[in-house]
Amino acid sequence: MRDVASAFAHLAVGTDATGVFNVSSGQPLRISEIVSLCSSLFENVPAIEFGAVPVADSDPMLLVGCSEKLERTGWAPRVPIAEGLSAYRDSYVDLMGVVDGSGKTVRA
């Protein structure tokens, strides 16, 4: 999340580059890995059934963003995905709270 904001700020005021840019790490990451990372940030997460819904024939099996054009402007991703998701979770919990096992809303 911070990397996306920093890329937008960089493009808005840090460079004269124009056009369409992919904001990404350029590293392949499966949706299941992101889901697992997210679920590890919370307690009492229901079991996740990967593969429970068949993949449509038209769905790509792998999508990887290419940020080379953006990186040529001097920007680079700096926040590892696990760290970024954890920070997002903390911000969300601070803002919205979460319900713990007793039904009470708690904050991080």
Protein Blocks (a to p, Z undefined) as FASTA:
>chain_A
ZZmmmmmmmmmmmccbecjddddehiacdfklmmmmmmmmpghiacddehkaccdfklcf
bdcddfklmmmnopacfbdfklmmmmmmmmmmmmnopadfkopacdZZ
